[in-house]
Amino acid sequence: MTTRIQLMNGQNEIYNEAGLQLIGSNGPNQSGLSPKELLESALGLCVSISLQKTLENDRIEFERFPFSVEVTARKTDHEVNAYTNFKVLVKLPATIEPEYKEKLIAIVEQACAISNSLKSEVAIEAVEYHLS
């Protein structure tokens, strides 16, 4: 599975194997998503999917319990050009018991591959390839 970004007509087009999915932008709050917004949405989507899987495994119909996830990435060390702090706000329905909410949050922190990747040291290798 590969994600591809292609510059076409001055726009960063973002593709997966199913085709064009969205447009990337150079800055926040524009048409398309900025790299920071994409990073935040990747983490938020992973948390949301982890919540859905947990609810499904516990046989709780999550469609009846709408929830939302908001993510804010921040640079806490302005000497380093990196997002070093991610705040993930999970809004769960009031009808869910407090003990179960605590369980959901604990599981999500461990189950999300994106959050686990952000917490670890990762290797990134940039190489040139030739278009065929």
C-alpha positions in Angstrom: 0.0 0.0 0.0 1.5 3.3 -1.1 0.5 6.9 -0.8 1.6 9.2 -3.6 1.8 13.0 -3.8 1.9 14.4 -7.3 2.3 18.0 -8.3 -0.2 18.7 -11.0 -1.2 22.1 -12.3 0.3 23.8 -9.2 -1.6 21.5 -6.8 -0.3 18.7 -4.5 -2.7 15.8 -5.4 -2.7 13.0 -2.9 -3.4 9.5 -4.2 -3.7 6.0 -2.8 -4.1 2.9 -4.9 -7.8 3.7 -5.3 -7.0 7.0 -7.0 -7.1 10.7 -6.2 -8.3 11.3 -2.6 -7.6 14.9 -1.7 -5.6 18.0 -2.4 -2.7 19.1 -0.1 -2.2 22.8 0.7 0.9 24.8 1.7 -0.7 26.3 4.8 -3.5 25.7 7.3 -7.2 26.5 6.8 -7.0 26.6 3.0 -8.7 24.5 0.3 -7.0 21.1 0.9 -5.1 20.0 3.9 -1.7 21.2 5.0 1.0 18.7 6.2 0.2 19.5 9.8 -3.5 19.0 9.2 -2.8 15.7 7.5 -0.6 14.6 10.4 -3.3 15.6 12.9 -6.0 13.9 10.9 -3.9 10.7 10.6 -3.7 10.5 14.3 -7.3 11.4 14.9 -8.5 8.8 12.3 -6.4 6.1 13.9 -7.8 6.9 17.3 -11.4 6.9 15.9 -10.9 3.5 14.2 -9.4 2.1 17.4 -12.4 3.3 19.4 -14.8 1.8 16.8 -12.9 -1.6 16.9 -13.0 -1.6 20.7 -16.7 -0.8 20.8 -17.3 -3.5 18.2 -15.3 -6.1 20.1 -17.3 -5.2 23.3 -20.5 -5.6 21.2 -21.6 -2.0 21.7 -23.4 -0.5 18.7 -21.2 2.6 18.3 -23.6 4.0 15.6 -25.9 4.8 18.5 -23.2 6.6 20.4 -21.7 9.3 18.2 -18.3 10.4 19.3 -15.6 12.8 18.0 -11.9 13.1 18.0 -9.9 16.4 17.8 -6.1 16.6 17.5 -3.8 19.5 17.8 -0.1 19.2 17.1 2.3 21.7 18.6 6.0 22.6 18.4 7.0 22.9 22.0 10.8 23.4 21.3 11.1 26.2 18.7 14.8 25.3 18.2 13.7 22.0 16.6 11.5 21.9 13.5 9.3 19.1 14.8 5.8 18.6 16.3 6.7 17.4 19.8 3.3 17.5 21.5 -0.1 16.1 20.3 -3.3 16.8 22.2 -6.0 14.3 21.4 -9.5 15.2 22.7 -12.0 12.4 22.6 -15.6 13.4 23.1 -17.7 10.4 24.2 -21.4 10.4 24.8 -22.5 11.1 28.4 -24.5 7.8 28.3 -21.3 5.7 28.5 -20.3 4.7 32.0 -17.2 6.6 33.4 -15.3 3.3 34.0 -15.9 2.2 30.5 -14.7 5.6 29.2 -11.5 5.2 31.1 -11.0 1.8 29.5 -11.7 3.2 26.0 -9.1 5.9 26.5 -6.5 3.5 27.9 -7.0 1.0 25.0 -6.9 3.7 22.3 -3.6 5.0 23.6 -2.1 1.5 23.1 -4.0 0.3 20.0 -3.4 3.2 17.5 -0.5 2.4 15.2 0.0 6.1 14.4 0.2 7.2 18.0 2.6 4.4 18.7 4.7 5.4 15.7 4.8 9.1 16.8 5.9 8.0 20.3 8.8 5.9 19.0 11.9 6.8 17.0 11.3 6.0 13.4 13.6 5.8 10.4 12.8 7.8 7.3 14.7 7.2 4.1 14.2 9.6 1.2 15.4 8.3 -2.1 15.0 9.4 -5.7 13.1 7.2 -8.1 12.6 7.6 -11.8 9.1 7.8 -13.3 8.4 5.2 -15.9 
